[in-house]
Each structure stands twice: as C-alpha cells, then as structure tokens.
Amino acid sequence: MYLGLHVYKELLHTFYLLRACEYKEAQAHVAALDAALSEGEQEVRQEEPLNTSQQPDSAAQIQELQHQLEWLRNELQLPGVPQQRASDLHYHYGIVQQRLVHLQQSR
C-alpha cells in the first residue's frame, strides 16, 4: 500500500473515532499512524542519494553533487514514475542543488 494512502486512511479513522468519542480505539489508530510516518521517514533517509561528509576535497564534492543531480534528472524522466517517488526525487533534487550552490559559493 502507498504510504500516503495509509496515512490518509489512518487519519480518517482517527478523526471519526475522536468525533464518536471512542478514544481508546482512536489511540490504536494514532499508534499505527505514528509507526507509518516513522517508517516513511526511515525510507526517505535510506533513499537519500547524498553523502558528502566522507569527501574532504571540495572539487570531489562538487563532482559528486553534479553526478547526483544527473542521476536524479534521469530518474525523474523515467516514464511511469509513481507520484510519491517523483515527489521524493524532486525533494532530493532541491537539496542537492542547494548544497551544490552553497559549496560553489564557498570556494
């Protein structure tokens, strides 16, 4: 199941149960929602394609960031990319681009 749909479903259940004053049952849905969000956060961190802390040379960092941007562009251009994946890729693209600009300005 897609994470976004799962989160949406759990939120709907939680709001319904809170409105019906079923607090104990709502607590179970809140726990499931928290677990789903934690799992999603871990997946995003694992998929993050950038790790510049191991490269002390700024020229090597710039080259690595440019390689990351190229990889992200290629991934975004693939046909049939799911919306959540495309959103994650756009997010990472922005981060890599910001780091590249910052690194180039600090040279």
C-alpha positions, 0 to 999 in steps of 0.5 A, spaced: 500 500 500 502 507 498 504 510 504 500 516 503 494 512 502 495 509 509 496 515 512 490 518 509 486 512 511 489 512 518 487 519 519 480 518 517 479 513 522 482 517 527 478 523 526 471 519 526 473 515 532 475 522 536 468 525 533 464 518 536 468 519 542 471 512 542 478 514 544 481 508 546 480 505 539 482 512 536 489 511 540 490 504 536 489 508 530 494 514 532 499 508 534 499 505 527 499 512 524 505 514 528 509 507 526 507 509 518 510 516 518 516 513 522 517 508 517 516 513 511 521 517 514 526 511 515 525 510 507 526 517 505 533 517 509 535 510 506 533 513 499 537 519 500 542 519 494 547 524 498 553 523 502 558 528 502 561 528 509 566 522 507 569 527 501 574 532 504 576 535 497 571 540 495 572 539 487 570 531 489 564 534 492 562 538 487 563 532 482 559 528 486 553 533 487 553 534 479 553 526 478 547 526 483 543 531 480 544 527 473 542 521 476 536 524 479 534 528 472 534 521 469 530 518 474 525 523 474 524 522 466 523 515 467 516 514 464 511 511 469 514 514 475 509 513 481 507 520 484 510 519 491 517 517 488 517 523 483 515 527 489 521 524 493 526 525 487 524 532 486 525 533 494 532 530 493 533 534 487 532 541 491 537 539 496 542 537 492 542 543 488 542 547 494 548 544 497 551 544 490 550 552 490 552 553 497 559 549 496 560 553 489 559 559 493 564 557 498 570 556 494 
